[in-house]
Amino acid sequence: MRELYVDLSVENPLSKGTEAGYIGENNATTLVIHPGSKILNTGCSSFGVVFLCKGEIFRTEQFKPASEFRVKLGAHLTQDHYLSMQLEGYSENNDVLYKSPMVTKIHFSPSIEGNESEIDPADYQIYAQIALNAQSRHTHLNSAVISRLNVKNGELTYNNSPVCKLPKTKTVVLSAENGDVDVLLSTTGSPRMDLISYSEIDSFAVPASSEILSVELQIDSEDCPEWLDLREMTAFDSETPCIVNVFKPFYDDATETTVFARTYFIGQYNKIAKYLSAFLLKNVRITYIDSQVS
């Protein structure tokens, strides 16, 4: 049983990591949520956790105020690469009194998916093969090699030496005030919006082969939360659908800029473009999996 910690009392609630397991798992991961004293002092009689998975909302049972809440992630919450969550506080009459900032970077790694195949158990050849396998189940020609394999601190070892190091999740913040990043709204061709940098990718240590988990924006507006997740701003806007490409950064030869996220709008520009055209972009926070394995 693995545990993933969410500390709502700090700026980055997932500072200890975002990996929650694999798509399709059932109760293999426990979400350990620390609300912090600020949330516990909001006068709420109980709290509950709200999840967003593949466009559907799920709510847990309600908890009495405590220093931590533990929620197992059932199979209904592990059906997509990303899971979002938010803590709600309720009055004695079950009215919603409080909502925490939404956490959007809970990540699940891919799993094998497809239709189940069928075999005919009456086929005598299958039984014969099973019998032969049962006789040799404990026979390994490479048992001396296998015995040297082990796992230490979550990493594969051979003769107690690490075979490789797991990729690490990293975060980099780019400042719009310093000219690191800008927003470009295309006026030609298909409607699109680019989140671009005027410097090379390597200047910010974001390798071109890395998987970007999230791109968050800070906008100079009191009406907006402190950080806006680019994917959440566009993912479920049914009136003006769009396509968000935030998985791989690339260099655009036509504009001579590094593009971290490109959004194609099917129709008119939607709310994300209105936000960025009406207010000044302050900072961009990019969270990615470092593809370099040492």
Wavefront OBJ file of the C-alpha trace (Angstrom):
o trace
v 0.000 0.000 0.000
v 1.547 3.294 -1.111
v 0.757 6.719 0.337
v 0.618 10.107 -1.407
v 0.745 13.217 0.789
v -1.241 16.404 0.085
v -0.361 19.306 2.410
v -2.933 22.073 1.888
v -1.142 24.382 4.336
v 1.762 25.086 1.919
v 2.000 26.692 -1.530
v 2.857 23.416 -3.299
v 0.581 20.746 -1.734
v 2.339 17.941 -3.652
v 5.907 18.911 -2.773
v 6.716 15.273 -1.870
v 5.721 13.969 -5.331
v 2.737 13.536 -7.663
v 2.896 9.839 -8.586
v -0.190 7.987 -7.276
v 0.278 4.612 -8.983
v -1.065 3.064 -12.167
v -4.276 3.497 -14.157
v -6.951 0.982 -13.124
v -5.666 0.168 -9.629
v -8.212 -0.241 -6.829
v -7.386 0.945 -3.286
v -3.649 0.525 -3.908
v -2.904 4.130 -2.915
v -4.007 6.105 0.142
v -4.265 9.891 -0.161
v -3.075 11.433 3.125
v -4.472 14.982 3.293
v -3.135 17.512 5.826
v -5.609 20.447 5.965
v -3.531 22.659 8.288
v -4.698 24.923 11.104
v -5.948 27.684 8.784
v -8.517 25.377 7.158
v -9.465 23.687 10.445
v -10.242 27.119 11.958
v -12.800 28.047 9.274
v -15.676 27.030 11.576
v -16.679 23.944 9.571
v -18.380 21.066 11.404
v -17.147 18.452 8.918
v -15.043 18.066 5.797
v -15.206 16.000 2.631
v -12.984 15.392 -0.377
v -14.230 16.068 -3.928
v -12.512 14.357 -6.883
v -12.661 15.108 -10.608
v -11.872 12.158 -12.912
v -12.602 12.088 -16.661
v -15.142 14.892 -16.295
v -17.112 13.214 -13.477
v -17.300 14.428 -9.865
v -17.024 12.029 -6.875
v -17.450 12.919 -3.185
v -16.222 10.981 -0.167
v -17.959 10.520 3.159
v -17.692 13.474 5.547
v -14.949 13.587 8.195
v -14.831 15.308 11.567
v -12.096 18.015 11.825
v -8.692 16.326 12.268
v -5.019 16.914 11.555
v -5.172 14.507 8.602
v -7.731 12.759 6.404
v -6.993 9.409 4.725
v -8.820 8.425 1.540
v -8.204 5.260 -0.489
v -8.218 5.795 -4.254
v -10.707 3.270 -5.626
v -10.812 2.122 -9.244
v -13.382 4.819 -10.089
v -10.690 7.459 -9.380
v -7.798 5.805 -11.270
v -9.238 5.747 -14.803
v -7.206 8.650 -16.259
v -3.627 9.936 -16.286
v -4.577 12.848 -14.013
v -6.827 13.212 -10.962
v -7.920 16.526 -9.409
v -9.090 16.977 -5.816
v -10.478 19.688 -3.542
v -11.347 19.796 0.155
v -14.832 21.013 1.105
v -15.974 22.197 4.553
v -19.616 21.900 5.682
v -21.858 23.474 8.306
v -24.055 21.484 10.700
v -26.839 21.848 8.117
v -24.565 20.349 5.444
v -24.117 23.667 3.617
v -20.774 24.228 1.890
v -18.838 26.810 3.944
v -15.333 26.377 2.522
v -13.440 25.111 -0.521
v -9.670 24.670 -0.622
v -7.585 25.417 -3.738
v -7.887 22.609 -6.290
v -4.952 20.188 -6.557
v -4.626 19.118 -10.206
v -1.346 17.248 -10.621
v -2.101 13.798 -9.096
v -0.599 11.529 -11.775
v -1.189 7.866 -12.720
v 1.226 5.986 -14.971
v -0.094 4.023 -17.986
v -1.368 0.438 -17.739
v -2.271 -2.181 -20.335
v -5.832 -1.703 -21.565
v -8.017 -3.571 -24.064
v -10.697 -6.217 -24.471
v -10.392 -9.450 -22.492
v -9.510 -12.510 -24.590
v -11.071 -15.930 -24.071
v -9.660 -19.460 -24.222
v -11.435 -22.808 -24.412
v -10.750 -24.649 -21.111
v -11.824 -27.914 -22.749
v -8.745 -27.844 -24.964
v -6.583 -30.718 -23.664
v -3.411 -29.040 -24.982
v -3.912 -26.189 -22.506
v -4.166 -28.623 -19.593
v -1.038 -30.414 -20.794
v 0.903 -27.155 -20.944
v -0.287 -26.184 -17.470
v 0.848 -29.530 -16.107
v 4.316 -29.113 -17.648
v 4.607 -25.602 -16.273
v 3.602 -26.797 -12.798
v 6.406 -29.380 -12.824
v 9.068 -26.779 -13.635
v 7.698 -23.790 -11.731
v 10.649 -23.701 -9.321
v 13.360 -24.451 -11.885
v 15.343 -21.406 -13.040
v 18.500 -21.693 -15.121
v 19.399 -18.122 -14.144
v 18.568 -18.436 -10.427
v 22.069 -17.184 -9.494
v 21.404 -13.956 -11.393
v 17.846 -13.537 -10.054
v 19.002 -13.962 -6.462
v 21.187 -10.848 -6.806
v 18.241 -8.634 -7.786
v 16.524 -6.627 -5.053
v 14.709 -3.341 -4.383
v 16.103 -0.687 -2.027
v 14.318 2.623 -1.318
v 12.013 1.958 -4.266
v 14.885 1.463 -6.759
v 16.077 -1.726 -8.460
v 19.499 -2.987 -7.253
v 21.908 -5.716 -8.366
v 24.367 -6.938 -5.735
v 23.081 -4.029 -3.555
v 24.103 -1.455 -6.219
v 21.457 0.693 -7.980
v 20.700 -0.426 -11.524
v 19.265 2.972 -12.433
v 17.664 5.950 -10.756
v 13.989 6.714 -11.233
v 13.035 9.909 -13.085
v 12.222 12.720 -10.678
v 9.427 15.261 -10.805
v 10.783 18.806 -11.064
v 9.235 22.274 -11.071
v 10.548 25.477 -12.654
v 9.030 28.978 -12.390
v 9.484 31.421 -15.285
v 8.944 35.154 -14.753
v 6.995 37.171 -17.299
v 8.275 40.376 -15.685
v 11.841 39.353 -16.566
v 10.844 38.512 -20.129
v 11.181 34.747 -19.666
v 7.735 33.929 -21.082
v 4.914 35.560 -22.979
v 1.527 34.711 -24.480
v 1.046 34.896 -28.231
v -2.469 34.890 -29.720
v -2.289 33.853 -33.364
v -4.130 36.024 -35.861
v -3.498 33.901 -38.948
v -4.513 30.396 -39.869
v -6.404 28.312 -37.329
v -7.140 30.134 -34.035
v -4.521 29.241 -31.463
v -2.745 30.487 -28.379
v 0.940 29.849 -27.636
v 2.647 30.069 -24.251
v 6.180 30.868 -25.395
v 9.673 31.637 -24.114
v 12.228 33.853 -25.822
v 15.102 31.641 -24.638
v 16.212 28.086 -25.309
v 14.606 25.187 -23.444
v 17.895 24.192 -21.835
v 18.166 27.632 -20.223
v 15.406 26.561 -17.838
v 16.515 22.913 -17.483
v 13.357 21.530 -19.115
v 14.672 18.832 -21.515
v 12.780 18.630 -24.795
v 12.042 14.914 -24.231
v 10.459 15.457 -20.809
v 6.778 14.838 -20.086
v 5.155 18.027 -18.814
v 2.625 17.246 -16.074
v 1.144 20.723 -15.719
v 1.528 24.345 -16.781
v 0.199 26.820 -14.200
v -0.241 30.541 -14.695
v -0.176 33.518 -12.320
v -2.267 36.413 -13.637
v -2.434 39.962 -12.287
v -6.123 39.840 -11.342
v -7.884 39.715 -7.967
v -10.700 37.667 -9.545
v -8.395 34.751 -10.330
v -6.854 32.258 -7.881
v -3.151 32.507 -7.186
v -2.318 29.777 -9.722
v -4.445 28.701 -12.700
v -3.853 25.290 -14.253
v -3.812 25.642 -18.043
v -5.356 22.221 -18.590
v -8.174 22.808 -16.074
v -9.003 26.186 -17.657
v -9.836 24.506 -20.966
v -10.472 20.789 -20.420
v -14.253 20.817 -19.889
v -15.404 23.940 -21.730
v -18.106 22.301 -23.873
v -19.291 25.569 -25.440
v -15.932 26.424 -27.024
v -13.901 23.189 -27.168
v -10.203 23.265 -27.823
v -7.138 21.024 -27.976
v -4.327 21.548 -25.422
v -0.810 20.334 -26.213
v 1.310 20.609 -23.040
v 3.164 17.303 -23.096
v 6.382 18.157 -24.972
v 8.092 21.568 -25.330
v 9.373 22.353 -28.821
v 11.193 25.045 -30.784
v 9.123 26.813 -33.446
v 11.393 27.769 -36.352
v 8.754 30.084 -37.848
v 8.601 32.347 -34.783
v 12.069 31.477 -33.406
v 10.560 30.844 -29.971
v 10.320 27.952 -27.546
v 6.680 26.857 -27.143
v 5.736 25.239 -23.810
v 2.022 24.933 -24.547
v -0.021 25.352 -27.717
v -3.818 25.536 -27.586
v -5.920 25.161 -30.746
v -9.444 26.558 -30.430
v -12.302 24.967 -32.370
v -14.247 28.189 -32.860
v -13.755 31.486 -31.024
v -11.212 32.078 -28.289
v -12.675 30.911 -24.983
v -12.181 31.992 -21.382
v -8.434 31.223 -21.259
v -7.748 33.733 -24.038
v -10.005 36.309 -22.389
v -8.106 35.940 -19.093
v -4.732 36.394 -20.728
v -5.737 39.242 -23.013
v -7.442 41.246 -20.238
v -4.772 40.868 -17.521
v -1.005 40.762 -17.354
v 0.747 37.403 -17.124
v 3.051 37.387 -14.058
v 4.613 33.932 -13.739
v 4.464 30.474 -15.283
v 5.105 27.314 -13.236
v 5.980 24.165 -15.187
v 5.997 20.761 -13.475
v 7.583 17.948 -15.472
v 9.139 14.483 -15.210
v 12.874 14.683 -15.845
v 13.546 12.180 -18.635
v 17.275 12.004 -17.916
v 18.065 8.739 -16.097
v 21.465 8.456 -14.414
l 1 2 3 4 5 6 7 8 9 10 11 12 13 14 15 16 17 18 19 20 21 22 23 24 25 26 27 28 29 30 31 32 33 34 35 36 37 38 39 40 41 42 43 44 45 46 47 48 49 50 51 52 53 54 55 56 57 58 59 60 61 62 63 64 65 66 67 68 69 70 71 72 73 74 75 76 77 78 79 80 81 82 83 84 85 86 87 88 89 90 91 92 93 94 95 96 97 98 99 100 101 102 103 104 105 106 107 108 109 110 111 112 113 114 115 116 117 118 119 120 121 122 123 124 125 126 127 128 129 130 131 132 133 134 135 136 137 138 139 140 141 142 143 144 145 146 147 148 149 150 151 152 153 154 155 156 157 158 159 160 161 162 163 164 165 166 167 168 169 170 171 172 173 174 175 176 177 178 179 180 181 182 183 184 185 186 187 188 189 190 191 192 193 194 195 196 197 198 199 200 201 202 203 204 205 206 207 208 209 210 211 212 213 214 215 216 217 218 219 220 221 222 223 224 225 226 227 228 229 230 231 232 233 234 235 236 237 238 239 240 241 242 243 244 245 246 247 248 249 250 251 252 253 254 255 256 257 258 259 260 261 262 263 264 265 266 267 268 269 270 271 272 273 274 275 276 277 278 279 280 281 282 283 284 285 286 287 288 289 290 291 292 293 294
